[in-house]
Amino acid sequence: MVKPEFKPFTLEIDGASEFYVKSGNNLILDFSGSAMTTGYNFIKPEWLVPQVSSLVFRNFYKCELKNTLKKLSGFENSAFTTSGTEACDTALTRYGFPVISLEGAYHGLTYLTKIVSNGTGYDINNRIIHLKIPDNKISVENAIEYNNSLIKKSPFSLDNGTVIIELIQSDGGVNVLPKEFINYIIEISKNLGFHLIVDEVYTGYGRSGEMFLFKKYNIKPDMVCIGKGMAAGLPLGAVLYNNSWDLPYNDVLSMQGGNMFTSRVALEVIKSLDEKRLDFVRNNGVNIIKKLLKISNDKISSVRGLGFMIGIEFSDDRGNPDPEYALNIRNRLFSDNLACSLTGESNNVLKITPPVLIDKETLDSGIEKIINVLEG
């Protein structure tokens, strides 16, 4: 069961600047993911337009954002929310249950997203099947064999349902799904006549090195969910979709979804994520993983990731998860003014998620701290 760590640091934060959080005169470089795609202080005063709701009024910025997302994603329509969780929750209602999800998934903590996220095997009451993913302990072939057996023996009918996946599981432990396994999930969707949702709340907007990872993999899902990274951390999310959908309001699913201010900022975020910046994330992500793989530390059982979504998994000498050591590393890094978070079922994976817009010098200084702590 995936339970995001979110253990608070003991230090009280009283401000932020670019890629740092502040506590008095102390600056802590934030690789925890809370700085979203852009880092802090991205928003400029001239972007502060009124937060007029889209429920009643059509506003210029939301319409521009919808058109821009159409060009970038290839989806005809956008339904705007205030978060990625809300986007996933809404998307799950479009085609309903039964649902096929993945072990290690995390789509949010609303009722729907929580039951879909957490579990193994069958959830008979809610008509959910949680499939295994390949990892250090199970190969792609064995995972597929196990999952085929689950589907074949399903205790409930599998008709007209939904499949939801993250292409890289963030809170599940920075699990990068192999392309072969992704193709298998797509095949399942087609064979069962299920509709496919791709959750890009974390992988979208540059963190994976791509604006949208589903396009890199040439996937054609029915819906894609995105979250607050699209608006520098402001409350904005969206479901991208095609064809008609009986939505009650002006392309919005909540009072302030797609309001003037968040839509205005979202347009500026997109401008900042040009191909040069995405190349920066892709190339530096590869180099960071190469550096981490050279570290001599018996506790490291795996280094994995893509772009600026990187995980270091820690295990004891028997190969079991070692959350105590992982927490010790996280705390030592924080003492050295670097904030990272822990993920995975056992909270034994150090998640390294620098802001996408970070400069090379600041990025390198943070990675150097991680290397020094792990080699010390």
Secondary structure, DSSP 8 states (H G I E B T S, - for coil): ---------SS---EEETTEEEETTEEEEE-BSTTTTT-SS---GGG------TTT---HHHHHHHHHHHHHH--SEEEEESSHHHHHHHHHHHH-SSEEEETT----SSHHHHHHHS-SEEETTTTEEEE----SSS-HHHHHHHHHHHHHT-SS---S-EEEE-SEETTTTSEE--HHHHHHHHHHHHHHT-EEEEE-TTTTTTTTSSS-HHHHTT---SEEEE-GGGGTTSS-EEEEE-S----SSSSBSSTTTT-HHHHHHHHHHHHH--HHHHHHHHHHHHHHHHHHHT---TTEEEEEEETTEEEEEEB-TTS-B-HHHHHHHHHHHHHTTEE-EEESTTS-EEEEB--TT--HHHHHHHHHHHHHHHH-
